[in-house]
Amino acid sequence: MNRKQSDRLMMIIITLTIMIVILTYFVKINSVVHGQGVITTKDNAQLISLSKGGTIQDIYVTEGDTVKKGELLAKIVNLDLQKEYQRYKTQKGYLDKDVNEISFILDKRNEDGLISLDGVSSLSNKEVKANIELVHSQIRTKELKKNSLDSEIDGLQEKLNSKENELALLAEEINILSPLVKKGISPYTNFLNKKQAYIKVKSEINDIESSITLKKDDIELVANDIKALN
């Protein structure tokens, strides 16, 4: 290689080196940076959503304002919610009126704890009124049944007393006939008839006593029903 060629080659190398330096200056180098810190959005904006939809009526802040927790941002109007609120408010008014009327009637109960039908007639709630009248009717039916059972027991008790008297007379006659039959003064058939009559009356007394017990059990059940209704 002569000197001329050597100088030319050196010029090429220098030129390439300069071009590489220039290109390196203008090219952006990508790299990964490691460190600690807090990442925040550029404008610190937050997305706000509502559980219920509606129409924005008033806005109390402007875009970009810094707000605090609990600060009122806007007023939303939801006609469906307003209608629902009004409906519940109206229902509450009716319920309050019913409670006041029923409380007044309960304070006027008689000694047996029964509500007077005169007071029930003034109730504005027809359903409550009908229920109370139904309970009154059921109580009245139960009381009539109880009175009927009491009358039946009274009748059975009278019959029982009569049979017990009859049994006592038969027992007395049997005691009188027994020695007479042994002495042959009175026929045995007469004694046997009295004995059979005694056994029959005794059985009737047992049946009457059982009936009275059953009637009393029925009265207790009816009384419990009346107590529950009251």
Secondary structure, DSSP 8 states (H G I E B T S, - for coil): --HHHHHHHHHHHHHHHHHHHHHHHHS--------------SS-------SS--EEEEE-S-TT----TT---EEEE-HHHHHHHHHHHHHHHHHHHHHHHHHHHHHT--TTS---HHHHTT-S-HHHHHHHHHHHHHHHHHHHHHHHHHHHHHHHHHHHHHHHHHHHHHHHHHHHHHHHHHHTSS-HHHHHHHHHHHHHHHHHHHHHHHHHHHHHHHHHHHHHHHHHH-
